[in-house]
Amino acid sequence: MTTKTVLISLFNYDFGLRSISSFLKSKGYPVDVISFGQLKLSYKIFFNNYILAKPIYHRPYSSANIKALLRLLFQLKPDLVGISLSSTTFLTACAITKKIKENFSIPVIWGGIHPTLCPEECIPHTDMVCIGEGEYPMLEVVQKIENKQPLTGIKNLWIKHQDGSIEKNPLRELISDLDSLPYPDFVDYGNKYLIDNGKIITKPVICPAYRKYMYPIMSSRGCIFGCSFCANSVLRKIYKNKGYYHRRRSPENVIEEIMLAISSRTILSVWFWDDIFAYDEDWIARFSELYRKKIAIPFTCNAHPAYTKKQIIMMLKEAGLTYINMGIQSGSEEFCRKVFRRYSLNQNIIEFINFLKDIGIQFCYHFIVDNPAESEEDFNYNVELMLNLPRLYTPYEVALYSLCFMPKVEFTHYLLKNDIIKEDVLETKTYKALYNWYMFLDLTKNKKLLFRGTIMAMIASGFFKKENIIKIKNNLFFKKYPKILVILLRLDLRLRLLFILIKLYFKKITMGLDDRDIFDLKLLQRLDLKILFKFILKYNKLNMDQLGLFMFVNDKLNNYENYIFFKKSNLQENEKIKLFIFSDNIYCESSIRFKLKIVRNDNNKIPLFIELWIRINSDKLYSDIAGLWRTRLEVFFDSIDMDLEINYPRVFLFLHNDTREAELLYNKDDYLVKNKLYMISLGIYDKTQKFIIWKQNRIFKA
């Protein structure tokens, strides 16, 4: 009988687990994937408002979620359960495994980063531990179960036998040809489940980085760097003499995976989760060419300022790069070099970020703000660097991280050896990253670190003048009583919030809002998105005389719907209408063509009338509207296909023998600038919610 496997990820979507799932399925073995728990985050974090942000607590496990998991396992009837875990979810894995062993007579195997780093800590709680890459070890396990053979002699596995003995098998070679593996199991429907708030959710949305409709992908395994606070420095040693640690898929293989994803799911953007993506100029050149021709969806990646050439960024921008994450971690060059083993100069970082600003790419820079090993001088360098980075440039993000102490990594050893921390703060004991991965002032107990975090939060927010920040930083009273500083800053921001609300309310009831009020609405967004959401819902009317305001309101409503902020967030894939757009590769001097496909998921035979909206934005951060159109369509069948032709400022749709011109609502110019990048967005007007739901984006060159 074919072995049936259930793979469980804990509070994340786990690339390794998804790769194992697709690998086993490619060999003919059925697999179900369960995501146990969905992380949520305070929305204020995404607007750099760490002063008002409050943590959302996630317990490592709840009785309701475990009961839901057991119900689902009884339904699925697996022969094997695999659990992928990190140090943060170690306690979660222990609790889940205990309940599984109490209710089922099936083997449980652990894998992931924590079992790889600390197998001796994991094996007492489970039957098997997989160290490192799991595709081929898991294949051997399911084959042995299928053939009723003893589970022994499998490379990469520690196996606990009935007599209590531990069989420790050697590591196998790293997989050198990543193209030989099937694509990670993100796309297929039918075998995916999410357990959250005690409920079993079928067909869950893909939501990396708290965002719906963003497709996660990795083009590589391993990392070219060896930072002391990261597990890669340890993994490289574990895999010594087992092949090249850092490996990369071919550009063609990466593109094919994304093409598969966008052909079946609503994908508004792509996120490359490689530790470092923007390197290897030859690879990037080929990737950019293929991505521009076949995908053309906005994408995000990670880059290191000191090791990324401007030419690489320009090629990626031409392909669709709109957002870059950069790990800075500390503004102290000496601390970075001697302790973190990161080698970069602050001046290079500043120049790189200003370069991104000039060419219109959004960015997010990362800092670790409560590092107990940093001196006062190191902190001063942090402040100096942050004050010299663009702060009032919108949009931008600052990720202020709270330091989590992962076992076995070099930096944790450094802190323990120098008696800076104790064993009881290790991540396996505190699961801090579940609720305190980002910095939250309310969770910072140490006075010195609270003061430092508050200063960094002031800089990140963009609400306070540089000279005032420096004065407060040097104030001895606030250094001694940082909680008073936090209280005063929160009072200040809430008073600003109240003032803006009063101003907008009286403007609304007297003269009505117009495009000039967008600035205040943006301030309101940065102070409290939830209040902005409630405010604009009352104002959300089709007023094409105020186009800027109308589109701002719609974009904010879309953003609000597509982020995973609250416990009641809708996490199920339940779109009644799906819209797909493909490049037709037809370009003339006067027009550009795309192919459209509209798919109904309502199983209703009654004709469906929809209002299709078409928007074109210019390339400068895709913020300036170049044109806006709308048209009504009738969907009589399960799906319809059509061609869309842009003959700016006119847009035509071709449906079988029917040709219709979309209604022009706005055009900025008389023509599109040749060789300039634009983005076309397609949306459907929702009569119930009274706003446009944007469903597809594509970047093109005029």
C-alpha positions in Angstrom: 0.0 0.0 0.0 1.4 3.4 -1.0 2.6 5.4 2.0 0.6 8.5 2.8 2.4 11.4 4.4 1.3 14.5 6.2 3.8 17.3 6.5 3.3 20.0 9.1 4.9 23.5 9.1 4.7 25.6 12.2 3.8 29.3 11.9 5.3 29.6 8.5 5.2 28.3 4.9 8.6 26.5 4.9 10.4 26.1 1.6 12.1 22.9 2.6 8.8 21.2 3.6 7.1 22.3 0.4 10.0 21.0 -1.6 9.8 17.6 0.1 6.1 17.5 -0.6 6.4 18.0 -4.3 9.4 15.6 -4.5 7.4 12.8 -2.8 4.4 13.5 -5.0 6.6 13.3 -8.1 7.6 9.8 -7.0 3.9 8.8 -6.7 3.4 9.2 -2.9 0.4 11.2 -1.7 1.2 14.1 0.6 -1.0 16.6 2.5 0.5 19.8 3.8 -0.7 21.4 7.1 0.3 24.9 8.2 -0.1 25.0 12.0 -0.8 28.6 13.0 -0.7 31.9 11.0 1.5 34.7 12.3 -0.2 38.2 12.4 1.5 41.5 12.9 0.6 45.0 14.0 -0.1 47.0 10.9 1.7 50.0 12.3 5.0 48.2 11.7 4.6 48.5 8.0 4.4 52.3 8.3 7.5 52.6 10.6 5.3 53.4 13.6 7.2 51.4 16.3 6.1 54.0 18.9 2.4 53.1 18.8 2.8 49.5 17.6 1.5 46.9 20.0 2.5 43.2 19.8 0.1 40.4 18.8 0.8 37.5 21.1 1.0 34.0 19.6 1.1 31.1 22.0 3.4 28.3 20.8 0.3 26.1 20.8 -3.3 26.2 22.0 -5.6 23.3 22.9 -8.1 24.5 20.2 -5.4 24.3 17.5 -4.1 20.9 18.6 -7.7 19.5 18.7 -8.3 20.8 15.2 -5.0 19.2 14.1 -6.0 15.8 15.6 -9.4 16.0 13.9 -7.7 16.6 10.6 -5.2 13.8 11.0 -8.0 11.3 11.9 -9.6 12.4 8.6 -6.4 12.2 6.5 -5.2 8.8 8.0 -1.5 9.3 7.4 1.1 6.5 7.6 3.8 9.1 8.5 3.9 12.6 9.9 6.8 15.0 9.3 7.1 18.2 11.2 9.4 21.1 10.1 10.5 23.3 13.0 12.8 26.1 13.9 14.3 26.9 17.4 11.3 29.2 17.9 8.8 26.4 17.4 10.6 23.7 19.3 8.0 23.8 22.2 5.2 23.7 19.6 6.7 20.6 18.0 7.1 18.9 21.3 3.5 19.5 22.3 2.1 18.4 18.9 4.3 15.3 18.7 3.2 14.2 22.2 -0.5 14.4 21.2 0.1 12.6 17.9 1.9 9.7 19.7 -0.9 9.5 22.2 -3.6 9.1 19.5 -1.8 7.4 16.5 0.5 4.5 16.1 2.6 6.0 13.3 6.2 7.3 13.1 6.9 11.0 13.5 10.0 12.6 11.9 11.3 16.1 12.6 13.3 18.2 10.2 14.2 21.8 9.6 16.8 24.2 10.9 16.6 23.4 14.6 16.9 19.6 14.2 19.8 20.2 11.9 21.6 22.3 14.4 20.5 20.5 17.6 19.6 16.9 16.8 20.6 15.7 20.3 18.0 18.1 21.8 15.3 16.9 19.4 15.6 13.1 19.2 14.2 12.4 22.7 10.9 13.9 21.6 10.4 12.1 18.3 11.1 8.9 16.4 13.5 10.3 13.8 15.4 13.5 13.1 16.4 14.6 9.6 19.6 16.6 9.5 19.9 18.9 6.4 18.2 18.4 3.1 15.2 16.1 3.4 14.1 15.1 -0.1 16.0 11.8 -0.5 15.9 10.8 3.2 12.1 11.2 3.2 11.8 9.2 0.0 13.7 6.3 1.6 11.5 6.5 4.7 8.2 6.3 2.7 9.6 3.5 0.6 10.7 1.4 3.6 7.2 2.0 5.2 5.6 0.9 2.0 7.7 -2.2 1.8 7.4 -3.0 5.5 11.1 -2.8 5.9 12.9 -1.7 9.1 13.6 2.0 9.4 17.4 1.9 9.5 20.5 2.8 7.5 19.1 6.0 6.1 21.7 8.8 5.6 20.9 12.2 7.2 18.7 10.5 9.8 19.0 10.0 13.5 16.7 7.1 14.3 15.4 6.1 17.8 14.8 2.4 18.1 12.4 0.6 20.4 15.2 -0.3 22.9 16.0 3.4 23.3 19.2 3.3 21.3 19.9 6.1 18.8 21.2 5.3 15.3 23.2 8.2 14.0 23.7 8.0 10.2 26.2 10.0 8.2 25.2 13.0 6.0 24.8 12.5 2.3 26.1 14.9 -0.4 24.2 18.1 -0.9 21.9 18.2 -3.9 24.1 19.9 -6.5 21.6 20.2 -9.4 18.6 22.1 -8.0 16.9 22.0 -11.4 16.5 18.3 -10.9 14.0 18.9 -8.1 10.3 19.6 -8.8 9.0 23.1 -7.9 8.0 23.6 -4.2 4.4 22.6 -3.5 2.8 26.0 -3.3 0.5 26.0 -6.4 -1.6 22.9 -6.4 -5.0 22.9 -4.7 -6.6 20.1 -2.7 -3.9 19.0 -0.3 -3.3 22.2 1.7 -4.7 23.1 5.0 -4.3 25.9 7.6 -5.1 25.5 11.2 -5.7 28.8 12.9 -7.9 29.9 15.9 -9.1 26.4 16.3 -10.4 26.2 12.7 -9.4 24.0 9.7 -9.1 26.2 6.7 -9.1 24.5 3.3 -7.5 26.1 0.2 -5.5 28.7 2.3 -4.1 31.7 0.6 -0.3 32.0 0.2 0.8 34.9 2.4 4.5 35.3 2.9 5.6 38.4 4.8 2.0 38.9 6.0 0.8 39.7 2.5 -1.8 37.9 0.4 -1.3 37.2 -3.3 2.5 37.5 -3.1 4.3 34.4 -4.4 7.3 33.2 -2.5 10.2 31.6 -4.3 13.9 30.9 -3.8 16.4 30.6 -6.7 19.2 29.2 -4.5 20.1 27.2 -1.4 22.7 28.4 1.1 24.3 31.8 1.4 27.5 33.4 0.1 28.1 35.0 3.5 28.8 33.7 7.0 27.3 36.3 9.4 27.9 35.3 13.1 24.2 35.7 14.1 22.9 33.5 11.3 22.6 29.7 11.0 24.3 29.7 7.6 27.7 30.0 9.4 27.0 26.8 11.3 25.4 24.9 8.3 28.4 25.6 6.2 30.5 23.7 8.8 28.1 20.9 9.1 28.2 20.3 5.3 32.0 20.7 5.0 33.3 18.3 2.3 29.7 17.5 1.2 29.6 19.6 -1.9 29.1 23.2 -2.7 27.2 24.8 0.1 25.7 27.7 -2.0 23.9 26.5 -5.1 21.6 28.2 -7.6 18.8 27.1 -10.0 19.0 28.1 -13.6 17.1 31.2 -14.6 14.9 29.1 -17.0 13.9 26.8 -14.1 13.0 29.8 -11.9 10.9 31.4 -14.6 9.0 28.2 -15.3 8.0 27.9 -11.7 6.6 31.5 -11.7 4.8 30.9 -15.0 3.1 27.8 -13.5 2.0 29.9 -10.4 0.6 32.9 -12.3 -1.4 30.5 -14.7 -3.5 29.3 -11.8 -3.4 31.8 -8.9 -3.9 35.5 -8.4 -0.4 36.7 -8.0 0.1 40.5 -7.6 3.8 40.3 -6.8 6.8 37.9 -6.4 9.1 37.7 -3.4 12.6 36.2 -3.8 13.5 34.8 -0.4 17.2 34.1 -1.3 19.4 35.4 1.5 21.1 37.4 -1.2 19.6 37.5 -4.7 21.2 40.5 -6.5 24.6 39.0 -7.4 26.2 37.1 -10.3 25.8 39.5 -13.2 25.6 36.8 -15.9 22.8 35.0 -14.1 21.0 38.2 -13.5 21.3 39.2 -17.1 19.6 36.0 -18.3 17.0 36.0 -15.6 16.1 39.7 -16.3 15.6 39.0 -20.0 13.3 36.0 -19.3 11.4 37.7 -16.5 10.7 40.8 -18.5 9.4 38.8 -21.5 7.4 36.1 -19.7 6.5 37.3 -16.2 6.7 41.1 -15.9 5.1 41.2 -12.4 6.6 43.5 -9.7 9.0 41.6 -7.5 11.0 42.0 -4.3 14.5 40.7 -3.4 17.3 40.9 -0.9 20.5 42.8 -1.7 23.7 43.6 0.1 24.8 47.2 -0.5 28.5 46.4 -0.5 28.2 43.5 -3.0 25.6 44.7 -5.4 26.6 46.4 -8.6 24.4 49.3 -9.9 24.3 47.6 -13.3 22.7 44.5 -11.7 20.0 46.7 -10.1 19.3 48.5 -13.4 18.8 45.1 -15.1 16.5 44.0 -12.4 14.5 47.2 -12.5 14.0 46.8 -16.2 12.6 43.4 -15.5 10.2 44.5 -12.7 12.1 45.0 -9.5 10.2 47.5 -7.3 11.4 46.7 -3.8 14.7 45.8 -2.1 15.4 44.5 1.4 18.8 45.4 2.9 20.3 44.0 6.1 22.3 46.7 7.8 21.9 45.4 11.3 24.3 47.9 13.0 25.7 51.3 12.1 29.0 50.5 13.9 31.4 49.4 11.2 33.8 48.0 13.8 31.1 45.9 15.5 29.8 44.6 12.2 33.3 43.6 11.1 34.6 42.1 14.4 31.5 40.6 15.9 28.9 40.1 13.2 31.5 39.4 10.5 29.7 41.7 8.1 32.0 43.8 6.0 30.6 47.1 4.6 31.1 50.8 5.0 28.3 53.2 6.0 29.2 55.6 3.2 28.6 52.8 0.7 25.2 52.0 2.3 24.1 55.6 2.1 25.2 55.9 -1.5 23.4 52.7 -2.5 20.2 53.7 -0.8 20.3 57.2 -2.5 20.9 55.4 -5.8 17.7 53.3 -5.2 15.8 56.5 -4.3 16.9 58.2 -7.5 15.8 55.4 -9.8 12.5 54.9 -8.1 12.9 51.6 -6.2 11.3 51.2 -2.8 13.5 49.9 0.0 13.5 48.6 3.5 16.6 48.6 5.6 17.0 46.3 8.6 18.5 47.1 12.0 18.9 45.0 15.2 18.0 47.6 17.9 18.3 45.8 21.2 21.7 44.2 20.9 23.1 43.9 24.5 26.7 43.5 23.2 26.8 47.0 21.6 28.5 49.7 23.5 27.3 53.3 23.8 29.7 54.3 21.0 28.2 51.6 18.8 24.7 52.9 19.5 25.8 56.4 18.6 27.0 55.1 15.2 23.5 53.5 14.8 21.8 56.8 15.3 24.2 58.6 13.1 23.7 56.2 10.2 19.9 56.1 10.5 19.8 59.9 10.5 21.8 60.1 7.3 19.6 57.6 5.5 16.5 58.9 3.6 13.7 59.1 6.2 11.2 61.5 4.7 11.2 59.7 1.3 7.9 58.0 0.8 7.3 55.1 0.6 10.1 53.4 2.5 10.2 50.9 5.4 12.6 50.4 8.3 12.6 47.0 9.9 13.6 47.3 13.5 14.3 43.8 14.8 14.6 42.5 18.3 17.5 40.2 18.8 16.6 36.6 19.2 19.2 34.2 20.6 19.4 31.1 18.4 21.2 28.1 19.8 24.5 26.9 18.2 25.1 30.1 16.2 28.5 31.9 16.7 27.1 35.2 18.0 25.0 33.3 20.7 28.2 31.5 21.8 29.9 34.9 22.0 27.2 36.3 24.2 27.2 33.3 26.5 30.9 33.1 26.7 31.1 36.8 27.8 28.3 36.4 30.3 26.1 38.9 28.4 23.1 36.5 28.3 22.1 33.3 30.1 20.9 30.0 28.7 17.3 30.7 29.8 16.9 33.4 27.1 17.7 31.0 24.2 14.9 30.8 21.6 14.0 27.2 22.4 12.9 28.3 25.9 11.3 31.7 25.1 9.8 31.3 21.6 10.4 35.1 21.4 10.2 35.3 17.6 6.6 34.3 17.7 5.6 37.7 19.1 8.8 39.8 19.4 10.6 39.3 16.1 10.1 43.0 15.4 10.9 45.4 18.2 8.0 46.3 20.4 8.7 48.9 23.1 6.2 47.4 25.5 8.2 44.1 25.6 11.6 45.7 26.2 12.4 45.3 29.9 16.0 46.6 30.0 16.1 50.4 30.6 19.1 51.0 28.5 17.8 48.9 25.5 14.4 50.5 25.9 15.9 54.0 25.6 18.0 53.0 22.5 15.0 51.3 20.9 12.8 54.4 21.5 15.4 56.7 19.8 15.6 54.4 16.8 11.8 54.3 16.7 11.7 58.1 16.6 14.1 58.2 13.7 12.3 55.5 11.8 8.9 57.2 12.2 9.8 60.3 10.3 7.6 62.4 12.6 10.4 64.0 14.5 13.0 66.6 13.5 16.7 65.6 13.6 17.7 68.2 16.1 14.9 67.2 18.5 16.0 63.5 18.3 19.6 64.4 19.1 18.5 66.5 22.1 16.4 63.7 23.5 19.2 61.2 22.9 21.5 63.3 25.0 18.9 63.9 27.8 20.0 62.2 31.0 16.5 62.2 32.5 15.0 60.2 29.6 18.0 57.8 29.7 17.1 57.1 33.3 13.4 57.0 32.8 12.8 55.8 29.2 9.2 54.7 29.9 8.3 58.4 30.5 9.7 59.2 27.1 7.6 56.5 25.5 4.5 57.8 27.2 5.1 61.4 26.0 5.9 60.3 22.5 2.7 58.3 22.3 0.7 61.2 23.6 2.3 63.5 21.0 1.4 61.1 18.1 -2.2 60.6 19.4 -2.7 64.3 19.6 -1.5 64.6 16.0 -3.9 61.9 15.0 -6.8 63.6 16.7 -5.9 67.0 15.1 -5.8 65.4 11.6 -9.1 63.6 12.1 -10.8 66.8 13.3 -9.4 68.7 10.3 -10.5 66.1 7.8 -13.9 65.7 9.3 -14.8 69.4 9.2 -13.4 69.7 5.7 -15.5 66.7 4.6 -18.8 68.1 6.0 -18.2 71.7 4.8 -16.4 71.7 1.4 -15.8 68.0 0.8 -12.4 66.3 0.5 -10.3 66.7 -2.6 -6.9 65.7 -3.9 -5.2 68.3 -1.7 -6.2 66.2 1.3 -4.2 63.1 0.3 -1.2 64.4 2.3 -3.2 64.4 5.5 -4.7 61.0 4.7 -1.1 59.6 4.2 -0.2 61.0 7.6 -3.3 59.4 9.1 -2.2 56.1 7.4 1.2 56.2 9.1 -0.3 57.0 12.5 -3.1 54.5 12.4 -4.2 52.5 9.3 -7.2 51.1 11.0 -8.7 54.5 11.7 -7.9 55.6 8.1 -9.7 52.5 6.9 -12.8 53.3 8.9 -12.7 57.0 7.8 -12.4 56.3 4.1 -15.1 53.6 4.1 -17.6 56.4 5.0 -16.2 58.5 2.2 -15.7 55.8 -0.4 -17.9 57.2 -3.3 -17.2 57.2 -7.0 -16.2 60.8 -7.4 -14.2 61.0 -10.6 -13.7 64.8 -10.2 -11.2 63.9 -7.5 -9.3 61.2 -9.3 -6.2 61.2 -7.1 -8.3 60.9 -3.9 -10.5 58.2 -5.4 -7.5 56.1 -6.4 -5.7 56.7 -3.1 -8.8 55.4 -1.2 -9.1 52.3 -3.4 -5.4 51.5 -3.1 -5.6 51.8 0.7 -8.6 49.5 0.8 -6.8 47.0 -1.3 -3.7 47.1 0.9 -5.8 46.8 4.0 -7.5 43.7 2.6 -4.3 42.1 1.4 -2.3 42.3 4.7 -2.5 39.7 7.5 -3.0 42.0 10.5 -5.8 40.6 12.6 -6.9 37.4 14.2 -10.0 37.5 12.0 -8.2 38.0 8.7 -9.7 36.1 5.8 -7.1 33.4 5.1 -9.1 31.2 2.6 -8.8 31.3 -1.1 -12.4 32.3 -2.0 -12.2 34.5 -5.1 -15.5 34.3 -7.1 -13.8 35.9 -10.1 -10.2 35.3 -11.2 -8.5 37.4 -13.8 -5.3 36.4 -15.6 -3.2 38.5 -18.0 -0.5 37.3 -20.3 1.9 39.1 -22.7 0.9 38.6 -26.3 4.4 39.5 -27.5 2.8 41.8 -30.0 4.2 45.2 -30.1 3.7 47.8 -32.8 4.7 51.4 -33.0 1.2 52.5 -32.1 -0.1 49.7 -29.7 0.7 47.0 -27.2 -1.3 43.8 -26.7 -2.1 41.5 -23.8 -4.2 38.4 -23.6 -6.9 38.3 -20.8 -8.7 35.4 -19.2 -11.6 35.8 -16.7 -12.5 32.7 -14.7 -15.7 32.3 -12.6 -15.6 30.2 -9.4 -19.2 30.6 -8.3 -20.6 27.5 -10.2 -23.5 29.7 -11.2 -25.1 29.4 -14.7 -26.6 32.8 -14.6 -24.7 35.4 -16.7 -22.4 37.5 -14.7 -22.0 41.2 -15.4 -18.7 42.8 -14.2 -17.1 46.2 -14.4 -13.4 45.9 -15.5 -11.0 48.7 -14.6 -7.7 49.3 -16.4 -5.0 51.5 -15.0 -1.6 52.4 -16.3 1.0 53.9 -14.0 4.4 55.5 -14.8 7.6 53.9 -13.7 8.5 56.3 -10.9 7.5 54.0 -8.0 4.3 53.3 -10.0 2.6 56.1 -8.2 1.7 58.5 -11.1 -1.4 57.5 -13.0 -0.9 57.7 -16.8 -4.4 56.5 -17.7 -7.6 55.0 -16.3 -10.4 53.2 -18.2 -13.4 51.0 -17.4 -15.8 48.8 -19.3 -18.7 46.4 -18.7 -18.3 42.8 -19.6 -20.7 39.8 -19.6 -19.4 36.4 -18.5 -21.8 33.8 -19.7 -19.6 30.7 -19.3 -17.1 29.5 -16.8 -14.4 31.6 -18.4 -13.9 34.0 -21.3 -10.8 34.9 -23.3 -10.1 38.2 -24.9 -7.3 40.4 -26.2 -6.6 43.9 -24.8 -4.9 46.4 -27.0 -3.4 49.7 -25.7 -3.4 52.3 -28.4 -2.9 55.1 -25.9 -4.9 57.0 -24.9 -7.4 54.5 -26.3 -7.9 50.9 -25.0 -9.7 48.2 -27.0 -11.0 44.7 -26.0 -11.5 42.0 -28.6 -13.9 39.2 -27.6 -14.5 36.7 -30.4 -16.1 38.8 -33.1 -16.9 41.7 -30.8 -14.7 44.7 -30.5 -15.3 47.4 -27.8 -13.5 50.4 -26.6 -13.1 51.0 -22.9 -14.4 54.3 -21.5 -11.5 56.7 -20.9 -11.7 58.3 -17.4 -8.3 60.0 -17.3 -5.1 60.3 -19.3 -2.1 62.3 -18.2 -0.5 62.8 -21.6 -1.3 62.3 -25.2 1.2 59.5 -25.6 3.3 57.0 -23.7 7.0 57.8 -23.6 8.9 55.4 -25.8 11.3 53.0 -23.9 9.8 54.1 -20.6 8.6 51.5 -18.1 4.9 51.4 -17.2 2.6 49.1 -15.2 -0.8 48.0 -16.2 -3.2 47.0 -13.4 -6.5 45.2 -13.9 -9.3 45.2 -11.4 -13.0 44.5 -10.9 -15.4 46.9 -9.2 -17.0 45.3 -6.2 -20.5 46.7 -5.9 -21.0 45.4 -2.3 -17.8 47.0 -0.9 -17.8 49.8 -3.4 -14.2 49.8 -4.4 -12.0 48.3 -7.1 -10.3 45.0 -6.3 -7.0 45.0 -8.2 -6.3 41.5 -9.4 -3.3 41.6 -11.7 -0.2 43.7 -12.5 2.1 43.6 -15.4 5.1 45.8 -16.3 5.8 46.8 -19.9 7.9 49.1 -21.9 6.3 51.5 -24.3 
